[in-house]
Amino acid sequence: MSSEKKAKAKTEQVKGKAKEAVGRAVGNERLTAEGRVDQAKGDARQAKEKAKDVFKH
């Protein structure tokens, strides 16, 4: 997995966790949901890059 893409996936995951936490703290369900979506995007990006690495070798 390239370092740049790995970092981007991790950034999306962290940003999503932060959004979700803030959303829960202020009682904003929309922000909480957006946080979960960002986390899922990061997870999907990370899985895609790992799969690419598996098929490279």
Secondary structure, DSSP 8 states (H G I E B T S, - for coil): --HHHHHHHHHHHHHHHHHHHHHHHHT-HHHHHHHHHHHHHHHHHHHHHHHHHHHH-
